[in-house]
């Protein structure tokens, strides 16, 4: 028993030493007595009360409401957007699948994202009626699909023409009439477009910000000034993560042009594994809907794009 315990302690010590070397000594800070964990949730700087949460305050999921006569709303920001008969934006969820059609929004999710019942749905004028379909949910509700993608409304859209659900969590997007993600004409297919053959993390030259780090989808990577590198702590928790999704772990050899020092995985107390650069936790922004967007730059005076050497781009000195 003592032999097993000693071996276990030795393995743990090696792991701690490795992390200390990567994120303590290189930072030139005293690591004695420090532990990796999460800081207290930030109370400002990430806009938690900006329509990005899933807590709608509803006691339960509302009964699915039929779409009726579908229509198309021509948005200057999003392009052609599919709406229900009352003009409310319809959304699709990246975690669903279209082939085969399947919804992965259940439980509390449908409180924030009420399903659109197939019912008497009729195709919008000038659109392909054959793209309309339905799936049967676990509770027996028949949910409308467009080209296989299940359709939803957003509980925080309170008026026709609202699109507060756009980009929420980096997984919810307004639907175009053909079931794809809505995109302004001339911008391709918006968030559906992924630059070919990008590594897990690489560098893009932005016309305003210069060299910045992007993920495998070409989306801008950010840092939060309220985080710390050692002890490695994230001040972005709970609802913050819906607006600022973490960058998932990336293999070190699946990078190009970025600093390799302190390139370690952060095991967050909430169980999520997050990539770090130079021991700083990194994120993307749900408000960036396509490669090249930098809408998260400077948000709250605390969020900034990341340079190839892990520095904050454009942050006040």
C-alpha positions as a printed Julia matrix, in Angstrom:
317×3 Matrix{Float64}:
   0.0    0.0     0.0
   2.8    2.43    0.95
   4.62   1.65   -2.31
   1.5    2.47   -4.37
   0.9    5.66   -2.38
   4.49   6.8    -2.78
   4.36   6.15   -6.52
   1.13   8.13   -6.79
   2.61  11.06   -4.91
   5.68  10.97   -7.15
   3.55  11.14  -10.31
   1.58  14.05   -8.87
   4.78  15.87   -7.95
   6.15  15.47  -11.48
   2.94  16.88  -12.96
   2.99  19.89  -10.63
   6.68  20.48  -11.35
   6.03  20.41  -15.09
   3.26  22.98  -14.82
   5.35  25.09  -12.46
   8.21  25.09  -14.95
   5.91  26.01  -17.81
   3.84  28.68  -16.08
   5.79  29.73  -12.99
   9.49  30.04  -13.57
   9.06  31.36  -17.09
   6.82  34.08  -15.71
   9.47  35.04  -13.18
   7.01  34.79  -10.29
   7.02  32.98   -6.96
   4.94  29.81   -7.3
   5.29  28.62   -3.71
   1.93  27.82   -2.19
   0.04  28.7    -5.38
  -2.54  26.45   -7.0
  -4.21  26.4   -10.38
  -7.87  27.32  -10.12
 -10.57  29.8   -11.01
 -10.72  33.3    -9.69
 -13.94  34.81   -8.46
 -16.33  35.43  -11.36
 -15.84  38.85  -12.84
 -18.69  41.25  -12.21
 -18.02  43.36  -15.26
 -16.18  43.39  -18.53
 -17.88  40.53  -20.33
 -21.45  41.74  -20.61
 -23.15  38.74  -19.0
 -26.5   40.49  -19.15
 -26.39  41.09  -22.89
 -28.66  38.39  -24.21
 -26.01  35.72  -24.3
 -27.24  33.58  -21.43
 -29.61  30.62  -21.37
 -31.33  31.68  -18.14
 -34.56  33.25  -19.31
 -36.24  33.18  -15.95
 -38.94  30.92  -17.34
 -40.28  28.22  -15.05
 -40.29  25.75  -17.88
 -40.25  25.33  -21.62
 -43.19  26.94  -23.42
 -45.34  24.81  -25.68
 -43.95  24.73  -29.21
 -45.66  27.34  -31.35
 -46.25  26.71  -35.08
 -44.38  28.85  -37.56
 -47.35  29.45  -39.85
 -46.58  31.31  -43.06
 -42.81  31.7   -43.16
 -41.31  34.92  -44.46
 -37.9   36.35  -45.32
 -36.5   39.41  -43.56
 -33.75  41.28  -45.42
 -31.35  42.35  -42.67
 -28.53  44.77  -43.46
 -26.37  43.01  -40.88
 -27.3   39.37  -41.45
 -28.63  39.24  -45.0
 -31.78  37.23  -45.71
 -33.2   35.81  -42.48
 -36.04  33.31  -42.15
 -38.89  34.36  -39.84
 -42.18  32.95  -38.64
 -45.57  34.43  -39.54
 -45.19  37.1   -36.86
 -41.76  38.23  -38.03
 -39.72  36.53  -35.3
 -36.26  35.29  -36.3
 -35.75  31.54  -36.63
 -32.44  30.03  -35.5
 -30.34  26.91  -35.96
 -27.98  25.23  -33.49
 -24.48  24.05  -34.46
 -24.73  21.07  -32.1
 -27.74  19.73  -34.01
 -27.31  17.69  -37.18
 -29.07  18.0   -40.52
 -28.16  14.59  -41.89
 -29.81  12.86  -40.22
 -31.98  15.66  -38.81
 -31.58  15.65  -35.02
 -32.02  18.16  -32.18
 -29.55  18.3   -29.31
 -31.41  21.07  -27.46
 -33.3   19.54  -24.55
 -34.26  20.42  -20.99
 -33.26  23.92  -19.93
 -32.04  24.62  -23.45
 -35.6   24.8   -24.81
 -36.5   27.41  -22.2
 -34.09  29.79  -23.91
 -34.62  28.36  -27.39
 -38.3   27.38  -27.85
 -38.71  24.85  -30.64
 -40.71  25.8   -33.72
 -43.56  23.35  -34.26
 -43.93  22.06  -37.81
 -47.74  22.34  -37.69
 -49.05  24.46  -40.53
 -45.68  25.82  -41.66
 -45.74  27.12  -45.23
 -42.68  28.04  -47.26
 -41.87  31.73  -47.7
 -42.59  33.21  -51.11
 -39.78  32.52  -53.55
 -38.17  29.79  -51.43
 -37.91  26.04  -51.98
 -40.84  24.37  -50.24
 -39.16  20.96  -50.52
 -36.58  22.06  -47.93
 -39.23  22.09  -45.19
 -39.49  18.98  -43.05
 -39.98  17.87  -39.47
 -38.55  15.7   -36.73
 -40.37  14.1   -33.82
 -38.87  15.08  -30.5
 -38.71  12.83  -27.43
 -41.86  14.47  -26.02
 -43.75  13.83  -29.25
 -43.55  17.41  -30.53
 -43.03  17.67  -34.27
 -40.35  20.29  -34.86
 -39.89  22.21  -38.09
 -36.67  21.61  -40.04
 -35.24  23.53  -42.98
 -32.93  21.47  -45.17
 -32.67  19.1   -42.2
 -31.78  21.75  -39.58
 -34.22  21.97  -36.62
 -35.64  25.47  -36.15
 -35.94  27.48  -32.92
 -36.91  30.94  -31.68
 -34.98  32.84  -28.99
 -36.76  33.72  -25.74
 -34.98  37.09  -25.54
 -36.27  38.24  -28.92
 -39.24  40.32  -27.8
 -40.19  42.05  -31.04
 -40.37  41.11  -34.73
 -37.01  41.79  -36.35
 -35.0   41.12  -33.18
 -31.96  38.87  -33.65
 -30.53  38.85  -30.12
 -29.73  35.16  -30.45
 -27.22  35.67  -33.25
 -23.85  34.17  -32.27
 -24.89  33.14  -28.76
 -22.34  30.71  -27.36
 -20.69  30.59  -30.76
 -23.27  27.93  -31.69
 -26.59  29.7   -32.4
 -27.2   31.55  -35.65
 -30.12  33.08  -37.52
 -31.27  30.81  -40.32
 -31.22  31.79  -43.96
 -34.21  30.68  -46.08
 -32.25  27.59  -47.23
 -31.33  26.47  -43.7
 -27.76  27.75  -43.87
 -26.46  30.4   -41.5
 -27.64  33.84  -42.51
 -24.96  36.0   -44.16
 -24.9   39.34  -45.92
 -24.66  38.99  -49.7
 -21.05  39.03  -50.84
 -19.71  37.58  -47.6
 -20.03  33.96  -48.67
 -21.91  31.7   -46.28
 -20.96  33.63  -43.18
 -20.07  31.38  -40.27
 -20.27  28.32  -42.52
 -17.07  29.39  -44.28
 -13.9   27.88  -42.84
 -10.54  28.77  -44.37
  -8.98  25.64  -45.81
  -6.19  23.79  -44.06
  -5.69  26.15  -41.12
  -3.78  24.65  -38.18
  -5.3   24.57  -34.71
  -3.83  28.0   -33.96
  -2.07  30.3   -36.39
  -1.5   33.97  -37.2
  -3.57  36.28  -39.39
  -2.58  39.8   -40.43
  -5.52  42.04  -39.6
  -5.61  45.39  -41.46
  -6.24  47.3   -38.22
  -4.72  45.15  -35.47
  -1.71  43.64  -37.2
  -0.66  40.05  -36.48
  -3.24  38.28  -34.32
  -3.86  34.65  -33.34
  -6.78  32.77  -34.92
  -8.19  29.28  -34.35
  -8.67  26.47  -36.88
 -11.83  28.18  -38.19
 -10.06  31.48  -38.71
 -11.86  33.05  -35.74
 -10.05  35.68  -33.69
  -8.58  34.54  -30.36
  -8.85  36.77  -27.27
  -7.48  37.19  -23.74
  -9.26  38.56  -20.67
  -7.32  41.09  -18.58
  -8.93  39.8   -15.36
  -7.33  36.37  -15.85
  -3.86  35.54  -14.53
  -1.09  33.38  -15.97
   0.38  32.17  -12.69
  -1.35  30.94  -10.77
  -3.29  30.14  -13.92
  -6.81  31.43  -13.23
  -9.83  32.29  -15.34
 -12.18  35.04  -14.21
 -14.59  34.12  -17.0
 -17.08  31.61  -15.6
 -20.76  30.78  -15.9
 -22.66  33.07  -18.27
 -19.38  34.7   -19.35
 -18.41  31.49  -21.15
 -21.51  31.66  -23.31
 -20.27  34.93  -24.74
 -16.57  34.01  -24.6
 -16.2   30.27  -25.4
 -12.88  28.76  -24.39
 -10.4   27.6   -27.01
 -10.3   23.83  -26.72
  -6.92  22.09  -26.3
  -4.68  22.15  -29.38
  -1.67  19.94  -30.07
   1.54  21.96  -29.91
   2.63  20.7   -33.32
  -0.73  21.83  -34.75
   0.25  25.49  -34.5
   2.01  27.93  -36.76
   3.76  31.19  -35.96
   2.84  31.44  -32.27
   4.94  31.3   -29.11
   5.38  27.77  -27.71
   6.4   28.8   -24.19
   3.69  28.06  -21.66
   1.6   26.29  -24.29
  -0.32  24.13  -21.81
  -3.86  22.92  -21.2
  -5.74  24.58  -18.36
  -7.92  22.11  -16.43
 -10.6   24.51  -15.23
 -12.44  23.84  -11.94
 -15.69  23.66  -13.94
 -14.32  20.6   -15.76
 -13.71  22.36  -19.09
 -10.27  21.98  -20.66
  -8.92  25.22  -22.08
  -5.87  26.01  -24.19
  -3.44  28.64  -22.99
  -0.67  30.6   -24.7
   2.26  31.59  -22.48
   0.03  30.32  -19.64
  -2.74  32.81  -20.43
  -6.19  31.2   -20.98
  -7.55  32.03  -24.44
 -11.07  32.41  -25.83
 -13.09  33.23  -28.93
 -16.04  35.67  -29.07
 -19.63  34.61  -29.75
 -20.25  37.94  -31.43
 -17.73  37.11  -34.17
 -19.82  35.33  -36.78
 -17.26  34.8   -39.53
 -13.49  34.58  -40.03
 -11.95  38.04  -39.97
 -14.39  39.47  -37.43
 -12.83  41.26  -34.45
 -16.01  42.39  -32.71
 -14.63  41.32  -29.33
 -11.69  43.72  -29.51
 -11.73  46.11  -26.55
 -15.09  44.9   -25.16
 -15.51  46.23  -21.63
 -11.95  47.49  -21.78
 -10.92  43.99  -20.71
 -10.98  41.77  -23.81
  -8.3   42.01  -26.49
  -7.01  40.04  -29.45
  -3.8   38.08  -28.87
  -0.47  38.66  -30.61
   1.72  35.71  -31.69
   3.85  36.22  -28.55
   0.73  36.14  -26.31
   0.53  39.91  -25.7
  -2.71  41.92  -25.66
  -3.17  43.72  -28.96
  -4.2   47.36  -28.64
  -4.61  47.31  -24.87
  -3.89  50.57  -23.0
  -0.37  50.68  -21.65
